[in-house]
């Protein structure tokens, strides 16, 4: 079965171009020109990747991403004309897995899609339904699900990959470069210097009682991060 991508883009010319390119690469594409159509598509189809424009006729892609993240952990790539650092960080903070600015080069665009899809958790880990436990946290690998004392904590694909890396390397100090190699193996060249820190901060806000005084993911100054069991 081919992977199914939901493309949410209101520019007709760009929409057609992206759809044609993705179909040529073997993807199945479900198109939406606004958020109402996107919501309908998500309810009717199993979606493996969401390509989401930020500015849409009936709303904001950032707000839509936030709502999607409350229900599922489908990978999300933002498409936008804005290359402002604030917007990029906001997109990552809300659960986006990547942020591509328009106009973009076709090969880079396809490469970054493939990089995100390769980070799909269970299909990459080969770990079946195994679980990892660290104090009050339980990571259900096959389900890409994390719970804390029985309460589910929604994770993006990137957050799941970070959790899997940390929990399989307890007490080890992991450098920024090591984290990039494991979590973004095919996209390291397109990451900016803040990507690791932004995603670590976002994960801390979900799992730590006090994100400003973390007990699980500890910063080792000048070296990287360590998972405390």
NUZA-890543 format. One line per field, with one value per residue: residue number from 1; y, z, x of N, C-alpha, C in turn. Coordinates in pm, whole numbers, plus 50000, padded with zeros to 5 digits. Layout:
N
marlum: c(NUM, ...);
nY: c(Y, ...);
nZ: c(Z, ...);
nX: c(X, ...);
caY: c(Y, ...);
caZ: c(Z, ...);
caX: c(X, ...);
cY: c(Y, ...);
cZ: c(Z, ...);
cX: c(X, ...);
This chain:
229
marlum: c(1, 2, 3, 4, 5, 6, 7, 8, 9, 10, 11, 12, 13, 14, 15, 16, 17, 18, 19, 20, 21, 22, 23, 24, 25, 26, 27, 28, 29, 30, 31, 32, 33, 34, 35, 36, 37, 38, 39, 40, 41, 42, 43, 44, 45, 46, 47, 48, 49, 50, 51, 52, 53, 54, 55, 56, 57, 58, 59, 60, 61, 62, 63, 64, 65, 66, 67, 68, 69, 70, 71, 72, 73, 74, 75, 76, 77, 78, 79, 80, 81, 82, 83, 84, 85, 86, 87, 88, 89, 90, 91, 92, 93, 94, 95, 96, 97, 98, 99, 100, 101, 102, 103, 104, 105, 106, 107, 108, 109, 110, 111, 112, 113, 114, 115, 116, 117, 118, 119, 120, 121, 122, 123, 124, 125, 126, 127, 128, 129, 130, 131, 132, 133, 134, 135, 136, 137, 138, 139, 140, 141, 142, 143, 144, 145, 146, 147, 148, 149, 150, 151, 152, 153, 154, 155, 156, 157, 158, 159, 160, 161, 162, 163, 164, 165, 166, 167, 168, 169, 170, 171, 172, 173, 174, 175, 176, 177, 178, 179, 180, 181, 182, 183, 184, 185, 186, 187, 188, 189, 190, 191, 192, 193, 194, 195, 196, 197, 198, 199, 200, 201, 202, 203, 204, 205, 206, 207, 208, 209, 210, 211, 212, 213, 214, 215, 216, 217, 218, 219, 220, 221, 222, 223, 224, 225, 226, 227, 228, 229);
nY: c(49880, 50220, 50514, 50760, 51097, 51395, 51691, 52021, 52304, 52617, 52756, 52715, 52656, 52587, 52379, 52187, 52137, 52031, 51807, 51656, 51603, 51449, 51229, 51125, 51026, 50808, 50835, 50841, 51099, 51309, 51586, 51914, 52235, 52408, 52442, 52321, 52126, 51979, 51879, 51711, 51528, 51406, 51271, 51077, 50931, 50726, 50887, 50935, 51136, 51486, 51767, 52098, 52411, 52736, 52982, 52995, 53005, 52979, 52985, 52927, 52749, 52679, 52672, 52465, 52252, 52228, 52133, 51890, 51753, 51693, 51472, 51281, 51141, 51191, 51264, 51605, 51853, 52185, 52421, 52725, 53075, 53230, 53292, 53362, 53345, 53330, 53221, 52972, 52847, 52850, 52677, 52432, 52412, 52363, 52107, 52040, 51854, 51935, 52228, 52397, 52646, 52854, 52990, 52648, 52410, 52135, 51875, 51894, 51935, 51684, 51518, 51599, 51528, 51247, 51207, 51272, 51076, 50848, 50853, 50718, 50572, 50278, 50127, 50165, 50089, 49817, 49688, 49582, 49535, 49618, 49764, 50042, 50141, 50401, 50515, 50693, 50689, 50526, 50395, 50293, 50116, 49994, 50115, 50376, 50541, 50725, 50701, 50846, 50751, 50612, 50799, 50917, 51080, 51283, 51248, 51390, 51259, 51317, 51371, 51119, 50972, 51097, 51026, 50748, 50724, 50840, 50676, 50428, 50466, 50509, 50724, 50781, 51036, 51228, 51386, 51687, 51635, 51354, 51313, 51432, 51258, 51024, 51096, 51264, 51135, 51166, 51429, 51611, 51815, 52019, 52125, 52385, 52548, 52559, 52355, 52103, 52189, 52321, 52110, 51941, 52108, 52126, 51860, 51827, 51993, 51833, 51598, 51656, 51750, 52001, 52187, 52375, 52284, 52018, 51663, 51429, 51462, 51584, 51862, 51853, 52059, 52196, 51950, 51793, 51606, 51412, 51117, 51060, 50781);
nZ: c(50000, 49914, 50067, 50220, 50171, 50308, 50160, 50232, 50096, 49958, 49727, 49399, 49175, 49293, 49452, 49262, 49139, 49350, 49416, 49177, 49165, 49399, 49345, 49126, 49258, 49379, 49591, 49747, 49722, 49908, 49863, 49997, 50016, 50218, 50577, 50661, 50465, 50514, 50774, 50721, 50548, 50719, 50887, 50725, 50604, 50644, 50728, 50650, 50646, 50692, 50498, 50550, 50488, 50626, 50622, 50554, 50387, 50572, 50825, 51055, 51004, 51216, 51443, 51363, 51353, 51627, 51723, 51585, 51696, 51949, 51909, 51745, 51622, 51368, 51131, 51070, 50835, 50790, 50539, 50416, 50334, 50505, 50659, 50907, 51221, 51455, 51366, 51271, 51506, 51654, 51501, 51539, 51815, 51844, 51758, 51502, 51260, 51070, 50875, 50596, 50378, 50128, 49816, 49733, 49663, 49450, 49482, 49737, 49883, 49846, 49963, 50230, 50301, 50279, 50479, 50712, 50701, 50739, 51004, 51147, 51379, 51500, 51261, 51215, 51439, 51485, 51713, 51791, 52021, 52250, 52572, 52749, 53065, 53296, 53601, 53663, 53402, 53105, 52801, 52520, 52266, 52020, 51984, 51971, 52197, 52501, 52849, 53167, 53483, 53407, 53257, 52933, 52736, 52471, 52190, 51939, 51632, 51630, 51903, 52007, 51897, 52028, 52297, 52278, 52215, 52444, 52653, 52590, 52631, 52910, 53157, 52997, 52851, 52596, 52308, 52118, 51843, 51839, 51907, 51687, 51482, 51547, 51568, 51356, 51109, 50830, 50781, 50890, 50778, 50725, 50957, 51201, 51452, 51681, 51683, 51821, 52092, 52106, 52065, 52278, 52491, 52443, 52485, 52755, 52872, 52859, 53005, 53247, 53591, 53676, 53434, 53429, 53613, 53546, 53592, 53453, 53179, 53176, 53150, 53057, 53101, 52831, 52719, 52653, 52686, 52944, 53038, 53329, 53521);
nX: c(50084, 50058, 50197, 49992, 49939, 49820, 49757, 49742, 49675, 49609, 49673, 49612, 49779, 50027, 49937, 49854, 50100, 50259, 50104, 50115, 50392, 50432, 50269, 50405, 50621, 50518, 50342, 50018, 49788, 49582, 49387, 49334, 49189, 49136, 49086, 48850, 48804, 49033, 48990, 48774, 48896, 49082, 48911, 48810, 49011, 49306, 49587, 49925, 50110, 50105, 50096, 50104, 49983, 50037, 49890, 49561, 49237, 49025, 49132, 49411, 49709, 49879, 49709, 49543, 49724, 49779, 49533, 49516, 49733, 49638, 49488, 49615, 49930, 50030, 50285, 50378, 50439, 50509, 50420, 50514, 50540, 50679, 50987, 51061, 51224, 51070, 50825, 50909, 51008, 50771, 50612, 50751, 50730, 50458, 50431, 50509, 50696, 50873, 50963, 50907, 51004, 50857, 50970, 51062, 51322, 51279, 51400, 51509, 51276, 51141, 51331, 51323, 51066, 51087, 51276, 51133, 50932, 51083, 51124, 50926, 50880, 50751, 50784, 51045, 51183, 51143, 51062, 50823, 50561, 50692, 50769, 50907, 51018, 51049, 51072, 50784, 50705, 50595, 50681, 50521, 50623, 50542, 50295, 50359, 50325, 50306, 50275, 50203, 50185, 49956, 49818, 49773, 50019, 50028, 50241, 50451, 50594, 50867, 50912, 50855, 51068, 51281, 51222, 51246, 51518, 51644, 51543, 51642, 51904, 51988, 52127, 52344, 52544, 52433, 52535, 52460, 52508, 52497, 52231, 52101, 52188, 52051, 51779, 51716, 51822, 51848, 51821, 51993, 52141, 51964, 51879, 51854, 52059, 51904, 51719, 51737, 51738, 51489, 51307, 51371, 51299, 51022, 50947, 51018, 50827, 50608, 50664, 50789, 50749, 50827, 50934, 51140, 51315, 51429, 51390, 51405, 51516, 51821, 52033, 52368, 52611, 52785, 52822, 52592, 52291, 52136, 51959, 51790, 51731);
caY: c(50000, 50344, 50607, 50860, 51231, 51498, 51819, 52132, 52420, 52684, 52807, 52608, 52620, 52517, 52255, 52092, 52101, 51941, 51681, 51581, 51557, 51342, 51112, 51069, 50956, 50689, 50863, 50873, 51235, 51361, 51730, 52003, 52376, 52484, 52359, 52240, 52009, 51900, 51805, 51606, 51426, 51332, 51184, 50974, 50857, 50707, 50978, 50904, 51261, 51605, 51886, 52197, 52553, 52809, 53080, 52934, 53095, 52970, 52972, 52927, 52614, 52653, 52632, 52334, 52157, 52208, 52047, 51756, 51693, 51645, 51350, 51183, 51179, 51191, 51364, 51730, 51945, 52313, 52488, 52865, 53174, 53302, 53227, 53427, 53249, 53314, 53129, 52838, 52793, 52826, 52555, 52318, 52405, 52310, 51966, 52016, 51776, 52011, 52358, 52424, 52778, 52871, 52875, 52547, 52327, 52012, 51760, 51913, 51913, 51540, 51460, 51626, 51443, 51112, 51205, 51268, 50946, 50745, 50863, 50682, 50496, 50133, 50068, 50179, 50029, 49672, 49644, 49526, 49599, 49634, 49885, 50087, 50203, 50481, 50573, 50699, 50695, 50402, 50418, 50179, 50140, 49957, 50207, 50514, 50606, 50744, 50734, 50882, 50705, 50571, 50906, 50930, 51207, 51280, 51276, 51396, 51157, 51359, 51350, 50975, 50931, 51144, 50942, 50616, 50739, 50862, 50565, 50313, 50503, 50574, 50775, 50819, 51175, 51231, 51517, 51737, 51563, 51217, 51320, 51457, 51138, 50923, 51143, 51321, 51077, 51207, 51569, 51692, 51932, 52125, 52168, 52497, 52517, 52556, 52251, 52007, 52254, 52347, 51985, 51897, 52191, 52087, 51731, 51850, 52051, 51726, 51488, 51701, 51822, 52139, 52189, 52460, 52207, 51884, 51547, 51321, 51503, 51679, 51923, 51844, 52180, 52180, 51813, 51743, 51576, 51279, 51068, 51008, 50676);
caZ: c(50000, 49909, 50177, 50185, 50218, 50302, 50119, 50262, 50029, 49887, 49599, 49305, 49093, 49378, 49494, 49152, 49118, 49457, 49403, 49064, 49203, 49497, 49278, 49045, 49350, 49427, 49704, 49726, 49773, 49935, 49859, 50067, 49992, 50340, 50697, 50666, 50382, 50580, 50884, 50660, 50496, 50832, 50943, 50628, 50551, 50723, 50673, 50698, 50654, 50668, 50448, 50598, 50469, 50749, 50598, 50476, 50380, 50687, 50954, 51070, 51010, 51349, 51530, 51318, 51400, 51771, 51743, 51536, 51792, 52064, 51872, 51675, 51608, 51228, 51104, 51011, 50777, 50754, 50415, 50435, 50273, 50612, 50711, 51034, 51325, 51547, 51307, 51266, 51642, 51692, 51434, 51608, 51950, 51836, 51722, 51366, 51245, 50983, 50836, 50465, 50330, 49984, 49724, 49772, 49556, 49445, 49539, 49882, 49933, 49851, 50058, 50366, 50323, 50303, 50609, 50816, 50695, 50793, 51149, 51183, 51502, 51502, 51138, 51215, 51557, 51482, 51852, 51819, 52124, 52370, 52651, 52829, 53186, 53374, 53710, 53639, 53258, 53028, 52656, 52445, 52141, 51905, 51970, 51973, 52300, 52630, 52958, 53296, 53587, 53344, 53177, 52804, 52700, 52325, 52139, 51796, 51590, 51677, 52048, 52030, 51867, 52138, 52413, 52253, 52225, 52582, 52742, 52558, 52669, 53041, 53222, 52900, 52806, 52450, 52253, 52016, 51718, 51854, 51903, 51548, 51403, 51578, 51554, 51222, 51039, 50690, 50765, 50976, 50709, 50713, 51090, 51254, 51579, 51791, 51667, 51930, 52216, 52100, 52082, 52417, 52577, 52423, 52551, 52899, 52914, 52867, 53097, 53375, 53682, 53669, 53320, 53456, 53700, 53496, 53664, 53359, 53079, 53246, 53068, 53103, 53039, 52744, 52669, 52593, 52771, 53007, 53091, 53464, 53547);
caX: c(50000, 50136, 50173, 49892, 49973, 49717, 49815, 49651, 49735, 49500, 49719, 49579, 49894, 50122, 49873, 49862, 50240, 50302, 50031, 50172, 50526, 50420, 50215, 50513, 50710, 50449, 50254, 49877, 49768, 49448, 49400, 49242, 49221, 49109, 49087, 48729, 48830, 49137, 48927, 48694, 48987, 49139, 48808, 48772, 49126, 49426, 49687, 50060, 50186, 50025, 50164, 50008, 50009, 50007, 49784, 49454, 49121, 48934, 49199, 49556, 49764, 49933, 49598, 49497, 49824, 49760, 49417, 49550, 49825, 49562, 49417, 49697, 50070, 50071, 50389, 50329, 50538, 50451, 50459, 50482, 50630, 50749, 51108, 51093, 51261, 50958, 50728, 50968, 51007, 50633, 50568, 50811, 50672, 50322, 50433, 50551, 50818, 50963, 50910, 50966, 50963, 50838, 50973, 51158, 51377, 51202, 51470, 51518, 51140, 51116, 51425, 51280, 50949, 51136, 51343, 51029, 50865, 51172, 51122, 50788, 50866, 50748, 50836, 51191, 51243, 51138, 51052, 50691, 50480, 50773, 50753, 51020, 50967, 51142, 50993, 50639, 50680, 50597, 50678, 50470, 50694, 50461, 50183, 50411, 50243, 50369, 50183, 50260, 50093, 49831, 49761, 49841, 50081, 50043, 50375, 50476, 50689, 50999, 50917, 50865, 51204, 51365, 51196, 51304, 51664, 51683, 51509, 51728, 52041, 51979, 52247, 52448, 52542, 52417, 52567, 52368, 52532, 52446, 52084, 52063, 52212, 51950, 51641, 51703, 51938, 51860, 51790, 52079, 52194, 51864, 51840, 51930, 52124, 51809, 51618, 51744, 51696, 51345, 51234, 51394, 51214, 50883, 50928, 51021, 50700, 50508, 50694, 50845, 50662, 50876, 51025, 51256, 51403, 51399, 51439, 51428, 51615, 51908, 52137, 52506, 52663, 52900, 52836, 52468, 52178, 52140, 51832, 51799, 51634);
cY: c(50125, 50432, 50718, 50993, 51322, 51632, 51928, 52260, 52486, 52747, 52696, 52562, 52539, 52382, 52149, 52045, 52003, 51805, 51595, 51522, 51439, 51214, 51045, 50989, 50834, 50710, 50876, 51008, 51264, 51512, 51803, 52146, 52463, 52387, 52273, 52112, 51919, 51817, 51687, 51492, 51342, 51234, 51065, 50886, 50833, 50788, 50948, 51028, 51375, 51718, 52003, 52340, 52627, 52906, 53021, 53019, 53094, 52950, 52961, 52784, 52579, 52604, 52493, 52225, 52125, 52116, 51904, 51683, 51638, 51509, 51243, 51233, 51162, 51296, 51486, 51812, 52073, 52363, 52635, 52955, 53247, 53224, 53293, 53322, 53224, 53212, 52987, 52773, 52763, 52697, 52430, 52301, 52340, 52165, 51937, 51939, 51842, 52135, 52398, 52557, 52779, 52994, 52775, 52470, 52189, 51895, 51773, 51887, 51763, 51473, 51481, 51550, 51301, 51102, 51197, 51130, 50834, 50747, 50822, 50585, 50346, 50069, 50075, 50103, 49878, 49612, 49591, 49605, 49617, 49763, 49915, 50165, 50279, 50558, 50576, 50698, 50557, 50436, 50289, 50193, 50109, 50052, 50352, 50597, 50613, 50768, 50760, 50851, 50674, 50677, 50923, 51072, 51206, 51323, 51296, 51285, 51191, 51337, 51202, 50926, 50976, 51057, 50805, 50620, 50751, 50738, 50437, 50343, 50574, 50606, 50815, 50966, 51174, 51373, 51559, 51660, 51420, 51215, 51342, 51330, 51032, 50968, 51201, 51266, 51125, 51356, 51662, 51820, 52046, 52175, 52292, 52462, 52503, 52437, 52152, 52068, 52279, 52220, 51925, 51976, 52152, 51953, 51745, 51905, 51947, 51628, 51533, 51769, 51971, 52146, 52276, 52391, 52059, 51774, 51429, 51356, 51617, 51732, 51905, 51953, 52152, 52042, 51761, 51721, 51434, 51243, 51007, 50902, 50686);
cZ: c(50000, 50028, 50131, 50252, 50203, 50275, 50141, 50212, 49941, 49754, 49495, 49224, 49173, 49421, 49384, 49129, 49222, 49444, 49291, 49101, 49298, 49434, 49189, 49130, 49414, 49547, 49658, 49792, 49788, 49944, 49938, 50042, 50114, 50457, 50710, 50585, 50447, 50694, 50830, 50610, 50609, 50893, 50853, 50584, 50660, 50657, 50736, 50711, 50618, 50622, 50466, 50573, 50596, 50730, 50504, 50482, 50505, 50819, 50942, 51084, 51145, 51444, 51493, 51363, 51548, 51799, 51698, 51638, 51916, 52037, 51811, 51659, 51464, 51207, 51032, 50962, 50737, 50621, 50429, 50366, 50378, 50659, 50841, 51142, 51421, 51495, 51303, 51404, 51688, 51629, 51501, 51746, 51949, 51791, 51579, 51360, 51152, 50935, 50707, 50412, 50178, 49937, 49769, 49650, 49564, 49512, 49690, 49947, 49949, 49953, 50201, 50400, 50357, 50440, 50723, 50818, 50750, 50946, 51204, 51298, 51483, 51378, 51133, 51329, 51550, 51619, 51889, 51924, 52254, 52443, 52724, 52947, 53256, 53478, 53672, 53490, 53194, 52880, 52587, 52301, 52020, 51877, 51960, 52078, 52431, 52735, 53086, 53402, 53528, 53259, 53049, 52785, 52549, 52284, 51988, 51761, 51639, 51826, 52082, 52005, 51976, 52262, 52397, 52267, 52370, 52669, 52710, 52588, 52805, 53096, 53125, 52863, 52653, 52400, 52153, 51886, 51725, 51845, 51760, 51465, 51425, 51544, 51416, 51132, 50896, 50670, 50845, 50908, 50701, 50849, 51131, 51394, 51694, 51788, 51782, 52059, 52219, 52126, 52221, 52511, 52567, 52493, 52702, 52950, 52926, 52980, 53235, 53460, 53680, 53554, 53341, 53547, 53665, 53577, 53571, 53258, 53139, 53149, 53134, 53030, 52957, 52682, 52599, 52694, 52825, 53058, 53228, 53488, 53689);
cX: c(50088, 50100, 50081, 49927, 49852, 49786, 49711, 49717, 49630, 49543, 49704, 49700, 49995, 50067, 49887, 50006, 50291, 50235, 50089, 50308, 50519, 50366, 50319, 50611, 50643, 50360, 50109, 49852, 49620, 49461, 49294, 49286, 49195, 49102, 48964, 48747, 48935, 49078, 48846, 48783, 49046, 49038, 48776, 48888, 49230, 49537, 49823, 50148, 50094, 50117, 50069, 50056, 49969, 49890, 49680, 49328, 49033, 49005, 49350, 49606, 49823, 49823, 49548, 49594, 49805, 49643, 49445, 49637, 49753, 49498, 49505, 49839, 50119, 50181, 50330, 50447, 50465, 50507, 50419, 50583, 50713, 50871, 51154, 51121, 51146, 50857, 50780, 50964, 50865, 50581, 50623, 50751, 50534, 50317, 50469, 50682, 50920, 50889, 50979, 50912, 50954, 50917, 51079, 51204, 51314, 51272, 51483, 51382, 51112, 51207, 51377, 51152, 50994, 51203, 51242, 50962, 50952, 51175, 50986, 50777, 50867, 50807, 50987, 51254, 51247, 51118, 50915, 50618, 50558, 50739, 50884, 50964, 51079, 51062, 50845, 50604, 50689, 50582, 50635, 50520, 50608, 50347, 50228, 50337, 50320, 50262, 50260, 50157, 49955, 49764, 49841, 49895, 50105, 50184, 50372, 50574, 50829, 51013, 50927, 51007, 51302, 51347, 51260, 51457, 51707, 51660, 51587, 51875, 52040, 52118, 52359, 52433, 52541, 52443, 52460, 52383, 52481, 52294, 52037, 52078, 52105, 51809, 51615, 51814, 51956, 51837, 51878, 52123, 52093, 51818, 51920, 51977, 52025, 51714, 51619, 51692, 51546, 51266, 51253, 51305, 51068, 50853, 50929, 50888, 50591, 50536, 50740, 50739, 50696, 50977, 51149, 51358, 51386, 51464, 51467, 51538, 51699, 52012, 52273, 52582, 52789, 52913, 52710, 52359, 52190, 52001, 51856, 51692, 51581);
